[in-house]
């Protein structure tokens, strides 16, 4: 199914988030002998990095426009990945197939967290490595969502906020309930650098499909400019300022798990 993820220029954000995908693939210690499923792959960052290590890889996402970008990237790089349009609640891989399960800022957006966690467990082989990257509660990306909430329709119904997956205690409970145990968790960050807060706000807005999808309505209601101003204020307040630049630190939790014995 197509979503608002395809409405904006998300591939530009995906390029900036590549270091997080590299951290996840490195943490999973992906090898040529592995079978990897990248859940909610987006434009394919983690899937392509895993394929570059020689692994057999399946990249899954519900947004076809992002999968098209991912497929073109694989063609351009000469890497083979099987791209599948499917929901995180019904991954198109057999039970126990994957020796590595990855999701970089993906599974956290599942409508039903328990079902999504159960799918991660279902497709994992007995000694699989599961590595998930999710935004930390209170960090910049959840704060951005909070700032936008005054201007956008409520998000689709879900069993919890996406940042639940970035809370060590909460994600431990989610995984434990489906027979997965947390091996390690650490907080990392991706830093986005911009000329100023206005440049940051422009980038964050045009790469957010759910915001771009509402532009016509917000403009007609006279609320587009106030929304842009709110984003500039957020970037100005949360950014690290230095000569000629502002840095936004996007904190995320990197969790490694495995099936319980």
ABEGO torsion letter per residue (X at the ends): XBBAAAABBAAAAAAAAAAAAAAAAAAAGBBAABBBBBBGAEAGAAAAAAAAAGBBBBBBBABAAAAAAAAAAAAAAGBBBBBBBBBAABBBBBBGABABBBBBGAAAABABAAAAAAAAAAABBAABBBBBBBBBBGBAAAAAAAAAAAABBBBBBBAEBAAAAABAAAAAAAAAAAGBBBABBBBBBBBBBBABAAAAAAAAAAABAAAAAAAAAAAAAGAAAAAAAAAAAAAAAABBBBBGBBBBBBBBBBBBBBBBX
